[in-house]
Amino acid sequence: MKTPKELKFKQCPFGCDCDYELVKEDQKFTSNGNVYQGKRWVYKCPECKKQFTTTESDTISMQNLKNKKL
Ligand SMILES: [Zn+2]
C-alpha cells in the first residue's frame, strides 16, 4: 500500500495545538454508492480524535480496496 504525501499543513485543522498523524484504519465507507471495508488512510488528530481524508489518500485507499466491494 502506497503512502499518501505529507500535507502542506501539519497541524490539526480542527483548531487543536497539535499535529495530526497519518494512520491506517479499518473502516467501512461508501464511494460512488458502493460500500467498501478495509484499511483506509486517514489523517487523525491525537487530541480531538477527529479524522479527515484527502482525494489523494482516498484514491490510494480505493486502489487497495477495489476487490473488497461488499
Ligand atoms: Zn484536533
N, CA, C, O and the ligand as a Tripos MOL2 file, in Angstrom:
@<TRIPOS>MOLECULE
protein
  281   279    71     0     0
PROTEIN
NO_CHARGES

@<TRIPOS>ATOM
      1 N           0.8490   -1.1940    0.0000 N.3       1 MET1
      2 CA          0.0000    0.0000    0.0000 C.3       1 MET1
      3 C           0.8820    1.2410    0.0000 C.2       1 MET1
      4 O           1.7480    1.4050    0.8600 O.2       1 MET1
      5 N           0.6510    2.1040   -0.9700 N.am      2 LYS2
      6 CA          1.4260    3.3370   -1.0450 C.3       2 LYS2
      7 C           1.0530    4.2710    0.1010 C.2       2 LYS2
      8 O          -0.0200    4.1550    0.6920 O.2       2 LYS2
      9 N           1.9360    5.1720    0.3960 N.am      3 THR3
     10 CA          1.6850    6.1500    1.4490 C.3       3 THR3
     11 C           1.3630    7.4980    0.8170 C.2       3 THR3
     12 O           2.1000    7.9640   -0.0510 O.2       3 THR3
     13 N           0.2790    8.1240    1.2390 N.am      4 PRO4
     14 CA         -0.0140    9.4510    0.6930 C.3       4 PRO4
     15 C           1.0590   10.4530    1.0820 C.2       4 PRO4
     16 O           1.7280   10.3230    2.1080 O.2       4 PRO4
     17 N           1.1980   11.4500    0.2330 N.am      5 LYS5
     18 CA          2.1580   12.5210    0.5280 C.3       5 LYS5
     19 C           1.7810   13.2440    1.8170 C.2       5 LYS5
     20 O           0.6120   13.3060    2.1970 O.2       5 LYS5
     21 N           2.7800   13.7790    2.4660 N.am      6 GLU6
     22 CA          2.5190   14.6550    3.5990 C.3       6 GLU6
     23 C           1.7640   15.8900    3.1070 C.2       6 GLU6
     24 O           2.0370   16.4080    2.0240 O.2       6 GLU6
     25 N           0.8440   16.3390    3.8910 N.am      7 LEU7
     26 CA          0.1180   17.5440    3.5050 C.3       7 LEU7
     27 C           0.9570   18.7790    3.8340 C.2       7 LEU7
     28 O           1.9040   18.7230    4.6190 O.2       7 LEU7
     29 N           0.5810   19.8810    3.2150 N.am      8 LYS8
     30 CA          1.3320   21.1230    3.4470 C.3       8 LYS8
     31 C           1.1960   21.5770    4.8930 C.2       8 LYS8
     32 O           2.1440   22.0950    5.4830 O.2       8 LYS8
     33 N           0.0220   21.3790    5.4510 N.am      9 PHE9
     34 CA         -0.1480   21.7610    6.8480 C.3       9 PHE9
     35 C           0.0200   20.5240    7.7160 C.2       9 PHE9
     36 O          -0.3270   19.4150    7.3080 O.2       9 PHE9
     37 N           0.5420   20.7170    8.8890 N.am     10 LYS10
     38 CA          0.7880   19.5900    9.7800 C.3      10 LYS10
     39 C          -0.1100   19.6220   11.0060 C.2      10 LYS10
     40 O          -0.2590   18.6270   11.7150 O.2      10 LYS10
     41 N          -0.7020   20.7770   11.2370 N.am     11 GLN11
     42 CA         -1.4750   20.9150   12.4600 C.3      11 GLN11
     43 C          -2.9100   20.4850   12.2650 C.2      11 GLN11
     44 O          -3.4560   20.5610   11.1640 O.2      11 GLN11
     45 N          -3.5050   20.0390   13.3350 N.am     12 CYS12
     46 CA         -4.9140   19.6660   13.3280 C.3      12 CYS12
     47 C          -5.7430   20.7830   12.7020 C.2      12 CYS12
     48 O          -5.6570   21.9310   13.1380 O.2      12 CYS12
     49 N          -6.5500   20.4630   11.6820 N.am     13 PRO13
     50 CA         -7.3620   21.5060   11.0400 C.3      13 PRO13
     51 C          -8.5920   21.8820   11.8550 C.2      13 PRO13
     52 O          -9.3540   22.7630   11.4550 O.2      13 PRO13
     53 N          -8.7910   21.2290   12.9830 N.am     14 PHE14
     54 CA         -9.9700   21.4980   13.8010 C.3      14 PHE14
     55 C          -9.6460   22.4110   14.9780 C.2      14 PHE14
     56 O         -10.4670   22.6010   15.8750 O.2      14 PHE14
     57 N          -8.4370   22.9760   14.9640 N.am     15 GLY15
     58 CA         -8.1390   24.0150   15.9320 C.3      15 GLY15
     59 C          -7.2940   23.6030   17.1240 C.2      15 GLY15
     60 O          -7.0470   24.4240   18.0080 O.2      15 GLY15
     61 N          -6.8450   22.3580   17.1760 N.am     16 CYS16
     62 CA         -6.0000   21.9420   18.3010 C.3      16 CYS16
     63 C          -4.5690   22.4300   18.0770 C.2      16 CYS16
     64 O          -4.1280   22.6040   16.9410 O.2      16 CYS16
     65 N          -3.8760   22.6420   19.1490 N.am     17 ASP17
     66 CA         -2.4670   22.9990   19.0670 C.3      17 ASP17
     67 C          -1.6630   21.7020   19.0630 C.2      17 ASP17
     68 O          -0.9160   21.4130   19.9980 O.2      17 ASP17
     69 N          -1.8310   20.9340   18.0000 N.am     18 CYS18
     70 CA         -1.3590   19.5620   17.9920 C.3      18 CYS18
     71 C          -1.2090   19.1210   16.5360 C.2      18 CYS18
     72 O          -1.9930   19.5400   15.6840 O.2      18 CYS18
     73 N          -0.2250   18.2910   16.2420 N.am     19 ASP19
     74 CA         -0.0460   17.8070   14.8730 C.3      19 ASP19
     75 C          -0.8750   16.5430   14.6340 C.2      19 ASP19
     76 O          -0.9910   15.6870   15.5110 O.2      19 ASP19
     77 N          -1.4470   16.4430   13.4340 N.am     20 TYR20
     78 CA         -2.2020   15.2230   13.1190 C.3      20 TYR20
     79 C          -1.2280   14.0890   12.8030 C.2      20 TYR20
     80 O          -0.0380   14.3170   12.5830 O.2      20 TYR20
     81 N          -1.7480   12.8800   12.7850 N.am     21 GLU21
     82 CA         -0.9750   11.7050   12.4030 C.3      21 GLU21
     83 C          -1.6320   11.0480   11.2010 C.2      21 GLU21
     84 O          -2.8520   11.1000   11.0400 O.2      21 GLU21
     85 N          -0.8130   10.4290   10.3600 N.am     22 LEU22
     86 CA         -1.3260    9.6640    9.2350 C.3      22 LEU22
     87 C          -1.3820    8.2000    9.6660 C.2      22 LEU22
     88 O          -0.3560    7.5900    9.9670 O.2      22 LEU22
     89 N          -2.5830    7.6520    9.6910 N.am     23 VAL23
     90 CA         -2.7330    6.2810   10.1870 C.3      23 VAL23
     91 C          -3.6120    5.4620    9.2480 C.2      23 VAL23
     92 O          -4.4010    6.0070    8.4770 O.2      23 VAL23
     93 N          -3.4580    4.1440    9.3280 N.am     24 LYS24
     94 CA         -4.3260    3.2340    8.5990 C.3      24 LYS24
     95 C          -5.4030    2.7470    9.5450 C.2      24 LYS24
     96 O          -5.1110    2.2660   10.6400 O.2      24 LYS24
     97 N          -6.6580    2.8750    9.1150 N.am     25 GLU25
     98 CA         -7.7590    2.4510    9.9660 C.3      25 GLU25
     99 C          -8.6240    1.4520    9.2350 C.2      25 GLU25
    100 O          -8.8380    1.5610    8.0270 O.2      25 GLU25
    101 N          -9.1210    0.4780    9.9760 N.am     26 ASP26
    102 CA        -10.0850   -0.4440    9.3980 C.3      26 ASP26
    103 C         -11.4350    0.2490    9.3860 C.2      26 ASP26
    104 O         -11.9920    0.5700   10.4360 O.2      26 ASP26
    105 N         -11.9510    0.4760    8.1970 N.am     27 GLN27
    106 CA        -13.1850    1.2510    8.1070 C.3      27 GLN27
    107 C         -14.1080    0.6710    7.0730 C.2      27 GLN27
    108 O         -13.6880   -0.0140    6.1400 O.2      27 GLN27
    109 N         -15.3760    0.9630    7.2610 N.am     28 LYS28
    110 CA        -16.3580    0.6910    6.2270 C.3      28 LYS28
    111 C         -16.7410    2.0540    5.6770 C.2      28 LYS28
    112 O         -17.1240    2.9440    6.4360 O.2      28 LYS28
    113 N         -16.6450    2.2220    4.3880 N.am     29 PHE29
    114 CA        -17.0080    3.5290    3.8490 C.3      29 PHE29
    115 C         -17.6190    3.4040    2.4670 C.2      29 PHE29
    116 O         -17.4820    2.3860    1.7880 O.2      29 PHE29
    117 N         -18.2810    4.4460    2.0810 N.am     30 THR30
    118 CA        -19.0480    4.4470    0.8420 C.3      30 THR30
    119 C         -18.3930    5.3530   -0.1740 C.2      30 THR30
    120 O         -17.9950    6.4730    0.1440 O.2      30 THR30
    121 N         -18.2810    4.8660   -1.4050 N.am     31 SER31
    122 CA        -17.7760    5.6750   -2.5000 C.3      31 SER31
    123 C         -18.5600    5.3360   -3.7450 C.2      31 SER31
    124 O         -18.6840    4.1640   -4.1010 O.2      31 SER31
    125 N         -19.0780    6.3220   -4.3980 N.am     32 ASN32
    126 CA        -19.8880    6.1380   -5.6100 C.3      32 ASN32
    127 C         -21.0180    5.1320   -5.4100 C.2      32 ASN32
    128 O         -21.3400    4.3630   -6.3160 O.2      32 ASN32
    129 N         -21.6130    5.1430   -4.2310 N.am     33 GLY33
    130 CA        -22.7400    4.2680   -3.9680 C.3      33 GLY33
    131 C         -22.3730    2.8460   -3.5980 C.2      33 GLY33
    132 O         -23.2570    2.0420   -3.3010 O.2      33 GLY33
    133 N         -21.0720    2.5120   -3.6070 N.am     34 ASN34
    134 CA        -20.6410    1.1780   -3.2060 C.3      34 ASN34
    135 C         -20.0590    1.2300   -1.7910 C.2      34 ASN34
    136 O         -19.4560    2.2220   -1.3840 O.2      34 ASN34
    137 N         -20.2570    0.1420   -1.0610 N.am     35 VAL35
    138 CA        -19.7320    0.0850    0.2940 C.3      35 VAL35
    139 C         -18.4790   -0.7740    0.3110 C.2      35 VAL35
    140 O         -18.4740   -1.8970   -0.1930 O.2      35 VAL35
    141 N         -17.4290   -0.2410    0.8870 N.am     36 TYR36
    142 CA        -16.1530   -0.9440    0.9580 C.3      36 TYR36
    143 C         -15.7530   -1.1020    2.4110 C.2      36 TYR36
    144 O         -16.1230   -0.2990    3.2670 O.2      36 TYR36
    145 N         -14.9940   -2.1490    2.6700 N.am     37 GLN37
    146 CA        -14.4490   -2.3130    4.0100 C.3      37 GLN37
    147 C         -12.9910   -2.7160    3.9070 C.2      37 GLN37
    148 O         -12.6350   -3.5660    3.0900 O.2      37 GLN37
    149 N         -12.1630   -2.1250    4.7140 N.am     38 GLY38
    150 CA        -10.7520   -2.4690    4.6910 C.3      38 GLY38
    151 C          -9.9240   -1.3390    5.2670 C.2      38 GLY38
    152 O         -10.4430   -0.4330    5.9190 O.2      38 GLY38
    153 N          -8.6310   -1.4070    5.0150 N.am     39 LYS39
    154 CA         -7.7330   -0.3770    5.5220 C.3      39 LYS39
    155 C          -7.9020    0.8970    4.7030 C.2      39 LYS39
    156 O          -7.9090    0.8800    3.4720 O.2      39 LYS39
    157 N          -8.0310    1.9520    5.4000 N.am     40 ARG40
    158 CA         -8.1650    3.2440    4.7400 C.3      40 ARG40
    159 C          -7.1920    4.2170    5.3990 C.2      40 ARG40
    160 O          -7.0600    4.2600    6.6220 O.2      40 ARG40
    161 N          -6.5200    4.9900    4.5640 N.am     41 TRP41
    162 CA         -5.6460    6.0350    5.1110 C.3      41 TRP41
    163 C          -6.4900    7.1640    5.6650 C.2      41 TRP41
    164 O          -7.3780    7.6750    4.9820 O.2      41 TRP41
    165 N          -6.2200    7.5490    6.8850 N.am     42 VAL42
    166 CA         -6.8740    8.7270    7.4340 C.3      42 VAL42
    167 C          -5.8490    9.5890    8.1610 C.2      42 VAL42
    168 O          -4.8970    9.0870    8.7580 O.2      42 VAL42
    169 N          -6.0630   10.8660    8.0970 N.am     43 TYR43
    170 CA         -5.2890   11.8050    8.9070 C.3      43 TYR43
    171 C          -6.0870   12.0140   10.1810 C.2      43 TYR43
    172 O          -7.2710   12.3510   10.1470 O.2      43 TYR43
    173 N          -5.4160   11.8060   11.3060 N.am     44 LYS44
    174 CA         -6.1540   11.7950   12.5610 C.3      44 LYS44
    175 C          -5.4540   12.6550   13.5930 C.2      44 LYS44
    176 O          -4.2330   12.6080   13.7370 O.2      44 LYS44
    177 N          -6.2360   13.4370   14.3020 N.am     45 CYS45
    178 CA         -5.6750   14.2630   15.3600 C.3      45 CYS45
    179 C          -5.6600   13.4670   16.6540 C.2      45 CYS45
    180 O          -6.7030   12.9610   17.0670 O.2      45 CYS45
    181 N          -4.5070   13.3400   17.3060 N.am     46 PRO46
    182 CA         -4.4460   12.5580   18.5470 C.3      46 PRO46
    183 C          -5.1450   13.2410   19.7130 C.2      46 PRO46
    184 O          -5.4050   12.6150   20.7410 O.2      46 PRO46
    185 N          -5.4460   14.5160   19.5530 N.am     47 GLU47
    186 CA         -6.0610   15.2250   20.6750 C.3      47 GLU47
    187 C          -7.5900   15.1890   20.6040 C.2      47 GLU47
    188 O          -8.2460   14.7300   21.5390 O.2      47 GLU47
    189 N          -8.1530   15.6720   19.5010 N.am     48 CYS48
    190 CA         -9.6190   15.7120   19.4220 C.3      48 CYS48
    191 C         -10.1920   14.4500   18.7810 C.2      48 CYS48
    192 O         -11.4080   14.2630   18.7590 O.2      48 CYS48
    193 N          -9.3080   13.5710   18.2520 N.am     49 LYS49
    194 CA         -9.7150   12.2960   17.6450 C.3      49 LYS49
    195 C         -10.5060   12.4630   16.3480 C.2      49 LYS49
    196 O         -11.0010   11.4820   15.7930 O.2      49 LYS49
    197 N         -10.6250   13.6840   15.8700 N.am     50 LYS50
    198 CA        -11.3100   13.8690   14.5960 C.3      50 LYS50
    199 C         -10.3960   13.4130   13.4760 C.2      50 LYS50
    200 O          -9.1730   13.4670   13.6000 O.2      50 LYS50
    201 N         -10.9850   12.9710   12.3980 N.am     51 GLN51
    202 CA        -10.1700   12.4980   11.2930 C.3      51 GLN51
    203 C         -10.6920   13.0240    9.9680 C.2      51 GLN51
    204 O         -11.8580   13.3950    9.8360 O.2      51 GLN51
    205 N          -9.8020   13.0450    8.9990 N.am     52 PHE52
    206 CA        -10.2000   13.5180    7.6860 C.3      52 PHE52
    207 C          -9.3740   12.7870    6.6460 C.2      52 PHE52
    208 O          -8.3480   12.1860    6.9610 O.2      52 PHE52
    209 N          -9.8260   12.8440    5.4140 N.am     53 THR53
    210 CA         -9.0910   12.2220    4.3190 C.3      53 THR53
    211 C          -8.9270   13.2600    3.2180 C.2      53 THR53
    212 O          -9.5530   14.3190    3.2550 O.2      53 THR53
    213 N          -8.0880   12.9540    2.2450 N.am     54 THR54
    214 CA         -7.9340   13.8180    1.0860 C.3      54 THR54
    215 C          -8.2540   12.9990   -0.1530 C.2      54 THR54
    216 O          -8.3610   11.7750   -0.0860 O.2      54 THR54
    217 N          -8.4070   13.6710   -1.2740 N.am     55 THR55
    218 CA         -8.6330   12.9630   -2.5230 C.3      55 THR55
    219 C          -7.5060   11.9840   -2.7880 C.2      55 THR55
    220 O          -7.7410   10.8600   -3.2310 O.2      55 THR55
    221 N          -6.2820   12.4110   -2.5170 N.am     56 GLU56
    222 CA         -5.1380   11.5350   -2.7730 C.3      56 GLU56
    223 C          -5.1400   10.3190   -1.8550 C.2      56 GLU56
    224 O          -4.9500    9.1920   -2.3120 O.2      56 GLU56
    225 N          -5.3530   10.5430   -0.5680 N.am     57 SER57
    226 CA         -5.3250    9.4000    0.3500 C.3      57 SER57
    227 C          -6.4720    8.4500    0.0390 C.2      57 SER57
    228 O          -6.3080    7.2330    0.1310 O.2      57 SER57
    229 N          -7.6390    8.9920   -0.3280 N.am     58 ASP58
    230 CA         -8.7640    8.1310   -0.6760 C.3      58 ASP58
    231 C          -8.5030    7.3620   -1.9670 C.2      58 ASP58
    232 O          -8.9100    6.2060   -2.0880 O.2      58 ASP58
    233 N          -7.8290    7.9860   -2.9300 N.am     59 THR59
    234 CA         -7.5050    7.2860   -4.1690 C.3      59 THR59
    235 C          -6.6260    6.0780   -3.8780 C.2      59 THR59
    236 O          -6.8510    4.9990   -4.4240 O.2      59 THR59
    237 N          -5.6290    6.2550   -3.0200 N.am     60 ILE60
    238 CA         -4.7490    5.1440   -2.6570 C.3      60 ILE60
    239 C          -5.5220    4.0790   -1.8920 C.2      60 ILE60
    240 O          -5.3470    2.8840   -2.1290 O.2      60 ILE60
    241 N          -6.3760    4.5160   -0.9770 N.am     61 SER61
    242 CA         -7.1780    3.5520   -0.2270 C.3      61 SER61
    243 C          -8.0750    2.7590   -1.1620 C.2      61 SER61
    244 O          -8.2220    1.5470   -1.0070 O.2      61 SER61
    245 N          -8.6760    3.4370   -2.1330 N.am     62 MET62
    246 CA         -9.5900    2.7670   -3.0500 C.3      62 MET62
    247 C          -8.8470    1.7660   -3.9290 C.2      62 MET62
    248 O          -9.3770    0.6940   -4.2230 O.2      62 MET62
    249 N          -7.6350    2.0960   -4.3490 N.am     63 GLN63
    250 CA         -6.8630    1.1450   -5.1570 C.3      63 GLN63
    251 C          -6.6230   -0.1300   -4.3630 C.2      63 GLN63
    252 O          -6.6620   -1.2350   -4.9040 O.2      63 GLN63
    253 N          -6.3770    0.0420   -3.0900 N.am     64 ASN64
    254 CA         -6.1240   -1.1040   -2.2330 C.3      64 ASN64
    255 C          -7.3800   -1.9340   -1.9850 C.2      64 ASN64
    256 O          -7.2990   -3.1250   -1.6820 O.2      64 ASN64
    257 N          -8.5360   -1.2950   -2.1160 N.am     65 LEU65
    258 CA         -9.7890   -1.9400   -1.7410 C.3      65 LEU65
    259 C         -10.6260   -2.3800   -2.9180 C.2      65 LEU65
    260 O         -11.7470   -2.8510   -2.7300 O.2      65 LEU65
    261 N         -10.1150   -2.2400   -4.1260 N.am     66 LYS66
    262 CA        -11.0180   -2.4130   -5.2710 C.3      66 LYS66
    263 C         -11.6030   -3.8190   -5.3720 C.2      66 LYS66
    264 O         -12.6290   -4.0100   -6.0250 O.2      66 LYS66
    265 N         -10.9720   -4.8020   -4.7400 N.am     67 ASN67
    266 CA        -11.5140   -6.1570   -4.8030 C.3      67 ASN67
    267 C         -12.3090   -6.5150   -3.5610 C.2      67 ASN67
    268 O         -12.6700   -7.6740   -3.3610 O.2      67 ASN67
    269 N         -12.5750   -5.5440   -2.7450 N.am     68 LYS68
    270 CA        -13.2290   -5.8460   -1.4800 C.3      68 LYS68
    271 C         -14.6070   -5.2260   -1.3960 C.2      68 LYS68
    272 O         -15.1000   -4.9360   -0.3060 O.2      68 LYS68
    273 N         -15.2220   -5.0230   -2.5310 N.am     69 LYS69
    274 CA        -16.5480   -4.4520   -2.5390 C.3      69 LYS69
    275 C         -17.5000   -5.3880   -1.8120 C.2      69 LYS69
    276 O         -17.4610   -6.6000   -2.0190 O.2      69 LYS69
    277 N         -18.3470   -4.8340   -0.9690 N.am     70 LEU70
    278 CA        -19.2900   -5.6590   -0.2080 C.3      70 LEU70
    279 C         -20.6080   -5.7960   -0.9460 C.2      70 LEU70
    280 O         -21.5250   -6.4570   -0.4570 O.2      70 LEU70
    281 ZN         -7.5380   18.1590   16.8520 Zn       71 ZN71
@<TRIPOS>BOND
     1     1     2 1
     2     2     3 1
     3     3     4 2
     4     3     5 am
     5     5     6 1
     6     6     7 1
     7     7     8 2
     8     7     9 am
     9     9    10 1
    10    10    11 1
    11    11    12 2
    12    11    13 am
    13    13    14 1
    14    14    15 1
    15    15    16 2
    16    15    17 am
    17    17    18 1
    18    18    19 1
    19    19    20 2
    20    19    21 am
    21    21    22 1
    22    22    23 1
    23    23    24 2
    24    23    25 am
    25    25    26 1
    26    26    27 1
    27    27    28 2
    28    27    29 am
    29    29    30 1
    30    30    31 1
    31    31    32 2
    32    31    33 am
    33    33    34 1
    34    34    35 1
    35    35    36 2
    36    35    37 am
    37    37    38 1
    38    38    39 1
    39    39    40 2
    40    39    41 am
    41    41    42 1
    42    42    43 1
    43    43    44 2
    44    43    45 am
    45    45    46 1
    46    46    47 1
    47    47    48 2
    48    47    49 am
    49    49    50 1
    50    50    51 1
    51    51    52 2
    52    51    53 am
    53    53    54 1
    54    54    55 1
    55    55    56 2
    56    55    57 am
    57    57    58 1
    58    58    59 1
    59    59    60 2
    60    59    61 am
    61    61    62 1
    62    62    63 1
    63    63    64 2
    64    63    65 am
    65    65    66 1
    66    66    67 1
    67    67    68 2
    68    67    69 am
    69    69    70 1
    70    70    71 1
    71    71    72 2
    72    71    73 am
    73    73    74 1
    74    74    75 1
    75    75    76 2
    76    75    77 am
    77    77    78 1
    78    78    79 1
    79    79    80 2
    80    79    81 am
    81    81    82 1
    82    82    83 1
    83    83    84 2
    84    83    85 am
    85    85    86 1
    86    86    87 1
    87    87    88 2
    88    87    89 am
    89    89    90 1
    90    90    91 1
    91    91    92 2
    92    91    93 am
    93    93    94 1
    94    94    95 1
    95    95    96 2
    96    95    97 am
    97    97    98 1
    98    98    99 1
    99    99   100 2
   100    99   101 am
   101   101   102 1
   102   102   103 1
   103   103   104 2
   104   103   105 am
   105   105   106 1
   106   106   107 1
   107   107   108 2
   108   107   109 am
   109   109   110 1
   110   110   111 1
   111   111   112 2
   112   111   113 am
   113   113   114 1
   114   114   115 1
   115   115   116 2
   116   115   117 am
   117   117   118 1
   118   118   119 1
   119   119   120 2
   120   119   121 am
   121   121   122 1
   122   122   123 1
   123   123   124 2
   124   123   125 am
   125   125   126 1
   126   126   127 1
   127   127   128 2
   128   127   129 am
   129   129   130 1
   130   130   131 1
   131   131   132 2
   132   131   133 am
   133   133   134 1
   134   134   135 1
   135   135   136 2
   136   135   137 am
   137   137   138 1
   138   138   139 1
   139   139   140 2
   140   139   141 am
   141   141   142 1
   142   142   143 1
   143   143   144 2
   144   143   145 am
   145   145   146 1
   146   146   147 1
   147   147   148 2
   148   147   149 am
   149   149   150 1
   150   150   151 1
   151   151   152 2
   152   151   153 am
   153   153   154 1
   154   154   155 1
   155   155   156 2
   156   155   157 am
   157   157   158 1
   158   158   159 1
   159   159   160 2
   160   159   161 am
   161   161   162 1
   162   162   163 1
   163   163   164 2
   164   163   165 am
   165   165   166 1
   166   166   167 1
   167   167   168 2
   168   167   169 am
   169   169   170 1
   170   170   171 1
   171   171   172 2
   172   171   173 am
   173   173   174 1
   174   174   175 1
   175   175   176 2
   176   175   177 am
   177   177   178 1
   178   178   179 1
   179   179   180 2
   180   179   181 am
   181   181   182 1
   182   182   183 1
   183   183   184 2
   184   183   185 am
   185   185   186 1
   186   186   187 1
   187   187   188 2
   188   187   189 am
   189   189   190 1
   190   190   191 1
   191   191   192 2
   192   191   193 am
   193   193   194 1
   194   194   195 1
   195   195   196 2
   196   195   197 am
   197   197   198 1
   198   198   199 1
   199   199   200 2
   200   199   201 am
   201   201   202 1
   202   202   203 1
   203   203   204 2
   204   203   205 am
   205   205   206 1
   206   206   207 1
   207   207   208 2
   208   207   209 am
   209   209   210 1
   210   210   211 1
   211   211   212 2
   212   211   213 am
   213   213   214 1
   214   214   215 1
   215   215   216 2
   216   215   217 am
   217   217   218 1
   218   218   219 1
   219   219   220 2
   220   219   221 am
   221   221   222 1
   222   222   223 1
   223   223   224 2
   224   223   225 am
   225   225   226 1
   226   226   227 1
   227   227   228 2
   228   227   229 am
   229   229   230 1
   230   230   231 1
   231   231   232 2
   232   231   233 am
   233   233   234 1
   234   234   235 1
   235   235   236 2
   236   235   237 am
   237   237   238 1
   238   238   239 1
   239   239   240 2
   240   239   241 am
   241   241   242 1
   242   242   243 1
   243   243   244 2
   244   243   245 am
   245   245   246 1
   246   246   247 1
   247   247   248 2
   248   247   249 am
   249   249   250 1
   250   250   251 1
   251   251   252 2
   252   251   253 am
   253   253   254 1
   254   254   255 1
   255   255   256 2
   256   255   257 am
   257   257   258 1
   258   258   259 1
   259   259   260 2
   260   259   261 am
   261   261   262 1
   262   262   263 1
   263   263   264 2
   264   263   265 am
   265   265   266 1
   266   266   267 1
   267   267   268 2
   268   267   269 am
   269   269   270 1
   270   270   271 1
   271   271   272 2
   272   271   273 am
   273   273   274 1
   274   274   275 1
   275   275   276 2
   276   275   277 am
   277   277   278 1
   278   278   279 1
   279   279   280 2
@<TRIPOS>SUBSTRUCTURE
     1 MET1         2 RESIDUE 1 A MET
     2 LYS2         6 RESIDUE 1 A LYS
     3 THR3        10 RESIDUE 1 A THR
     4 PRO4        14 RESIDUE 1 A PRO
     5 LYS5        18 RESIDUE 1 A LYS
     6 GLU6        22 RESIDUE 1 A GLU
     7 LEU7        26 RESIDUE 1 A LEU
     8 LYS8        30 RESIDUE 1 A LYS
     9 PHE9        34 RESIDUE 1 A PHE
    10 LYS10       38 RESIDUE 1 A LYS
    11 GLN11       42 RESIDUE 1 A GLN
    12 CYS12       46 RESIDUE 1 A CYS
    13 PRO13       50 RESIDUE 1 A PRO
    14 PHE14       54 RESIDUE 1 A PHE
    15 GLY15       58 RESIDUE 1 A GLY
    16 CYS16       62 RESIDUE 1 A CYS
    17 ASP17       66 RESIDUE 1 A ASP
    18 CYS18       70 RESIDUE 1 A CYS
    19 ASP19       74 RESIDUE 1 A ASP
    20 TYR20       78 RESIDUE 1 A TYR
    21 GLU21       82 RESIDUE 1 A GLU
    22 LEU22       86 RESIDUE 1 A LEU
    23 VAL23       90 RESIDUE 1 A VAL
    24 LYS24       94 RESIDUE 1 A LYS
    25 GLU25       98 RESIDUE 1 A GLU
    26 ASP26      102 RESIDUE 1 A ASP
    27 GLN27      106 RESIDUE 1 A GLN
    28 LYS28      110 RESIDUE 1 A LYS
    29 PHE29      114 RESIDUE 1 A PHE
    30 THR30      118 RESIDUE 1 A THR
    31 SER31      122 RESIDUE 1 A SER
    32 ASN32      126 RESIDUE 1 A ASN
    33 GLY33      130 RESIDUE 1 A GLY
    34 ASN34      134 RESIDUE 1 A ASN
    35 VAL35      138 RESIDUE 1 A VAL
    36 TYR36      142 RESIDUE 1 A TYR
    37 GLN37      146 RESIDUE 1 A GLN
    38 GLY38      150 RESIDUE 1 A GLY
    39 LYS39      154 RESIDUE 1 A LYS
    40 ARG40      158 RESIDUE 1 A ARG
    41 TRP41      162 RESIDUE 1 A TRP
    42 VAL42      166 RESIDUE 1 A VAL
    43 TYR43      170 RESIDUE 1 A TYR
    44 LYS44      174 RESIDUE 1 A LYS
    45 CYS45      178 RESIDUE 1 A CYS
    46 PRO46      182 RESIDUE 1 A PRO
    47 GLU47      186 RESIDUE 1 A GLU
    48 CYS48      190 RESIDUE 1 A CYS
    49 LYS49      194 RESIDUE 1 A LYS
    50 LYS50      198 RESIDUE 1 A LYS
    51 GLN51      202 RESIDUE 1 A GLN
    52 PHE52      206 RESIDUE 1 A PHE
    53 THR53      210 RESIDUE 1 A THR
    54 THR54      214 RESIDUE 1 A THR
    55 THR55      218 RESIDUE 1 A THR
    56 GLU56      222 RESIDUE 1 A GLU
    57 SER57      226 RESIDUE 1 A SER
    58 ASP58      230 RESIDUE 1 A ASP
    59 THR59      234 RESIDUE 1 A THR
    60 ILE60      238 RESIDUE 1 A ILE
    61 SER61      242 RESIDUE 1 A SER
    62 MET62      246 RESIDUE 1 A MET
    63 GLN63      250 RESIDUE 1 A GLN
    64 ASN64      254 RESIDUE 1 A ASN
    65 LEU65      258 RESIDUE 1 A LEU
    66 LYS66      262 RESIDUE 1 A LYS
    67 ASN67      266 RESIDUE 1 A ASN
    68 LYS68      270 RESIDUE 1 A LYS
    69 LYS69      274 RESIDUE 1 A LYS
    70 LEU70      278 RESIDUE 1 A LEU
    71 ZN71       281 GROUP 0 **** ****
